[in-house]
Amino acid sequence: MKTITKLTALREEMHQHNQSGCSIGFVPTMGYLHEGHLSLIKEARNNNEIVVMSIFVNPLQFGPNEDFNRYPRNIARDRKLAENADVDILFMPDADEMYKGILSVEMNVKERVNILCGKKREGHFDGVVTVLTKLFHLVQPRRAYFGLKDAQQIAIVEGLVEDYFFPVEIVRVPTVREEDGLARSSRNVYLSSEERNEAPAIYESLIEAKKKIESGEVSTSAIISGMKDFIHNETSGRVEYVEIYSFPELTPIHEWDGEIILAIAVQFQKARLIDNIIISLDKKENQHV
Ligand code: PAF
């Protein structure tokens, strides 16, 4: 595995691979790797000749009161995991390398943004699309891999790629879970042991809701309040949102039809956890919500 920290070195390296017609699979991350990231690398490894992973904790996607400074980092461990997972090129720039001075053109996400995580995290997705635009231009991947746990991020990135004709295929990779159902996340380390025991209730609430929808519940508000009550009863966390939309458009639904996302965010003392499930539904008579 080659580790590259400078833009010029990455450009040269990628130029050579692109010239030789290799397919490049790209896994952008902020590090502190877990099974979820490893599943993205595995997908990339299975379907491309060259696998590039970036580790960059992007300051632009953190709000002033968010956890940029205490975002978990462990570069030595990440490098080992990346090497064992057969990454070819690990790109680890510093912030000066990625953001030299003030941006003269800023990116601003307009659609699918003032809901779910975007509602509370003003400017977060502007930061995400900015860094990904830079990274896509540098790496020039044929495919880029994203976890479905951050479903809103995937929907927004798909919009970016479509709007600006990026020649990259966005590959959605299913959420990786602990044995008890908790979605893997770098932020799970912030949970106290008590909270860690409670946290699987997040996924359970989604599964229960899915069962209710599949067995004929037609009211979104009944589903949402059922999930909120469940989290309230089973955990010490505070529900930040439970929302239901069409996927990937992220528009309100008027009938149970097509791909639908149920998404939830729960705030524990030091960890804010998100999860979702996407369900495919056939239009049924009288299923207006
Ligand atoms: O999902 C993440 O880890 C980040 O938002 C990403 C895509 C690497 C951009 O910084």
Residues whose N, C-alpha, C, O or C-beta is under 5 A from the ligand:
A	BS01	PAF	P28 T29 M30 F56 N58 V128 V131
